[in-house]
């Protein structure tokens, strides 16, 4: 489930995202999801913020595909059991 992804038009900001406590994308950025309802999966925060380099451009890297909440158990930075851990930049 790894592939090169394009930039997202209408990027999110860090304050719009909930980050994973420890899980990261293969590119090194933390996994995140938006605070708004409707996005029911973890995704690379670099893609959500629009920082990812377009496919085929110099310096482009591989990113994970969106990971649906129903299939993946990833601990959020907001969970008490995360004990303050976060992948937030």
C-alpha positions in Angstrom: 0.0 0.0 0.0 2.8 2.4 -0.7 2.7 4.7 -3.7 3.8 8.1 -4.9 1.1 10.8 -4.2 0.5 14.3 -5.6 0.0 17.5 -3.6 -3.4 18.1 -2.1 -5.0 21.4 -3.3 -6.5 23.4 -0.4 -3.9 22.2 2.2 -4.6 21.8 5.9 -2.5 23.4 8.6 -1.1 21.6 11.7 -3.9 23.1 13.9 -6.4 21.3 11.6 -4.8 17.9 12.1 -4.7 15.2 14.8 -1.4 13.4 14.6 -0.5 9.8 15.4 1.4 9.2 18.6 4.2 7.2 16.9 3.1 6.0 13.5 4.9 7.6 10.5 4.7 7.5 6.7 7.7 5.9 4.8 8.7 9.5 3.9 9.3 10.2 7.6 6.3 12.6 8.2 3.8 11.7 10.9 0.5 10.1 10.1 -2.5 12.4 10.7 -6.2 12.9 10.1 -8.3 16.1 9.9 -10.4 17.3 12.9 -13.3 17.7 10.5 -15.8 14.9 10.1 -15.7 13.0 6.8 -12.1 11.9 6.6 -12.1 8.5 8.2 -8.5 7.5 7.6 -5.0 8.2 8.6 -2.8 9.8 5.9 0.6 11.3 5.5 0.6 14.7 7.1 3.0 16.0 4.4 0.3 15.2 1.8 -2.5 16.7 3.9 -0.6 19.9 4.4 0.4 20.1 0.7 4.1 19.7 1.3 4.5 16.5 -0.7 6.5 16.9 -3.9 4.5 15.9 -7.1 5.0 12.5 -8.6 8.0 12.3 -10.9 9.5 15.6 -9.8 13.1 15.6 -8.4 13.1 14.7 -4.8 9.7 12.9 -4.8 9.3 10.1 -2.3 6.9 7.3 -1.6 4.0 7.8 0.8 1.5 5.3 2.4 -2.0 5.1 1.0 -4.7 6.3 3.3 -5.2 3.9 6.2 -9.0 3.6 7.0 -9.8 3.7 10.7 -11.9 0.5 10.4 -8.8 -1.6 9.3 -5.9 0.0 11.2 -5.4 0.7 14.9 -3.1 3.7 15.1 -2.8 5.5 18.5 -3.7 9.2 18.3 -1.6 11.8 20.1 -4.9 12.7 21.9 -5.3 9.3 23.6 -4.3 9.3 27.3 -2.4 6.1 26.7 0.0 7.9 24.3 1.5 9.6 27.3 2.2 12.8 25.4 3.9 11.0 22.4 3.2 12.7 19.0 4.6 12.8 15.5 3.6 16.5 15.3 6.5 18.6 13.8 
